[in-house]
Amino acid sequence: MRVASMSALAGAILAVSSGAGFADDKPGRFSMTPSDGGALKLDTVTGATSFCTKTTGDWVCTPTKDGEQALRREIDGLKGEILVLKEQLTKMEEMAGIGDPAKEPPGGRGRVELPTEKDVDQAFDYVERMVKKLRERLNKVEQDTKPTPDGKPL
């Protein structure tokens, strides 16, 4: 009895799959597998699955929740994000002058050079001149605010 019902189900599935509902589909696109209470339909192109049952003389296929398909969509989305991030990283490396040394422009734009002893001496001379000027200004302000011999400020 079970073999007969499976044969009938396989024949019905074959009849449905070759019917007018699938006229525009490529041959062999769908794979049907008998299951308890119906059949599982697999779209071999997209990977989508549906569970098909016969109700009131017609076959009705309901899409199944496909975890693998959801994961595939998420992976594809993440691949796209990775590409965008890689492009942004490359642009930022170019702006900062770092990255692949083979692609580095002539003159070593991305290299940091330490100051020479002459550069350090020039920097200290500049700072000394600034401190000297600051002292002179502070002394002048102090002189301007000292009271005169009669006790009144200037």
Secondary structure, 3 states (H helix, E strand, C coil): CHHHHHHHHHHHHHHHHCCHHHCCCCCCCEEEEEECCEEEEEECCCCCEEEEEEECCEEEEEECCCHHHHHHHHHHHHHHHHHHHHHHHHHHHHHHCCCCHHHCCCCCCCCCCCCCHHHHHHHHHHHHHHHHHHHHHHHHHHHHHCECCCCCEC
